[in-house]
Amino acid sequence: MRLERLEHPPIRWSRELWRVGGALLVWTGGEYLRVRRKPRTPVERKAQRVLNRIDRIARRHFYQPTVALLADRIADSIVFAAMPLACTLTLLPYERPRRHFLADGLLIGRAATVTGAVNETIKFLTPRERPFAFADPRAEGWDRYGSFFSNHTSAAAAMAATTSFIAQARGASPWLAVPLFALASFVGYLRIAGDKHYLTDIIAGAAFGTATGAFFTRKLV
């Protein structure tokens, strides 16, 4: 039975918690340092001014200046509260035996924190200017050069993918993934509506987060 394939191997909790904690430290520490970073050379600054047609069109259609701040706050609430809750509720009917619950939570948390840590590294290497700053070079704002790729979207996609793969391995329908990925997609929309990211940032974040979730559940499905 497929359920038998989802037996978690023995977990060394101290080691795993150190790993998750280390990834979380890189994520939050990188966030703190990156917001103070500026492009290093005139060439790098000039590169930030290049914007492709897809991103221009998406910004024109999805950016909502009247609710930009609200969109930003809602995206935070979904990623850090609503999405973890949705993942928990999704897995509850399939948590037999209950001892799997903490192990599943560890997988989901690991996927989200590792995604955040890698994302911070990439943002240091490719400091793309955010839409609000691109539109107005004089704009003052938090984290001006943190556009590529969307951390919110990648974390939401990682949690959605990990939860979906675990549930499917326990016999759940693949359609169970639809509402979770819909919620992650809504996060991506909110990041564009709030003028924090371009469409290509969202697509890259969703792809990376989904791949991370698949990687951490590859032995279960």
Secondary structure, DSSP 4 states (H G I P E B T S, - for coil): -GGGGGPPPP--HHHHHHHHHHHHHHHHHHHHHHTT---SSHHHHHHTT---HHHHHHHHHH--GGGHHHHHHHHHHIIIIIHHHHHHHHHGGG--STTHHHHHHHHHHHHHHHHHHHHHHHHHHS-PPPHHHHH-TT---SSTT--SS-HHHHHHHHHHHHHHHHHHHTT--GGGHHHHHHHHHHHHHHHHHTTS--HHHHHHHHHHHHHHHHHHTTTT-
